[in-house]
Amino acid sequence: MDVDKVKAMFVKRKIGLYDGNFEEELQKLNQRRRFKEMRHLDNLEDLSDTHIIKVEGFDMTEERILKIKDDLKDIDDIYVSSSFRNNIEVTDIDATKGAIIKLVAKKLNIKENEVMVIGDGLNDLTMFEMFDNSVAVENSEEIIKKLAKYHVASVDNDGVGEAIEKYVLKDM
């Protein structure tokens, strides 16, 4: 599939989930590095000299995504997650949000109980599994809501700001 069609599908998916203007969202997407570097490949051999950070795919049929996740579950050294129900993201096992935050906190001598994570999607799961001070916004996936210590308004209703005011700035 041609790169412009894939970009259009990303924008349509985002608008379908969160509303917005197609042209504005396409312009924003085209400014993001990973989309500037997006290219079409005819076969996987074209990747032989490429350093891959993340592979992302999506399908408007959630069942196909679940099938692919199931097919990938037994492969060592990869982490499979999703930002949305209709996408799949594959990274190195050590490139999860939780693992990276843990590494940065350690390097900066920040205790784990001093870290607060905020999230909503399945790709945030490792943060919620690794850190106690976790905040789910109202529009989070159910598993994120269950794991979260705190709950705030949706992203569209300033939930992130609410979390910062309530749980970070409260003692200042």
C-alpha positions, 0 to 999 in steps of 0.5 A, a space after each residue: 500500500 502506498 505511504 500516502 494511503 497509510 498516512 490517510 488511514 492513520 488520520 482517519 483512525 485518529 479522527 474516528 476515535 477523537 474527532 478532528 479535522 482531516 487536513 489539520 491532523 494530516 499536517 500534524 502527522 507529517 511533522 512527526 519524525 516517524 512519519 517523515 521516514 515512513 516508506 513502502 517495502 515490497 518485501 522484508 529483505 529490503 529491511 536487511 540493513 535497516 535499524 528498526 526501532 518499532 513496527 506498527 500495524 493496524 487493521 480496522 478489524 480488531 479480530 485480525 489484530 488479536 490473531 496477529 498478537 496471538 501469533 507473536 506471543 511466543 517470540 522471545 525478546 519482543 514486546 507486543 502492545 497496542 495504543 488502540 484496539 485496532 493496532 499492534 506495536 512491536 518493540 524490543 522487550 526492553 523498549 517498553 515505556 515502563 522499562 525505559 522510565 525505570 532506567 531513567 529514574 535509576 540513572 537520575 537517582 529517583 526512587 520508584 515511589 517518586 515516579 508518577 505515570 499517566 496513561 490510557 492505552 495498552 501500550 502503557 501497561 508496563 508503566 502501570 505494572 511497574 509503578 505504584 503511583 499510576 493515574 488513568 484518565 477517564 477514557 482509558 482501557 479497562 485494564 489500565 483503569 483497574 491497575 491505576 491507583 488514581 483516576 482523573 478526567 479524560 484527556 479532552 477534559 484536562 485529565 493530565 493537568 488534573 493529575 499534575 495538580 492533584 498528585 504532583 503540585 499538591 505538596 508544593 
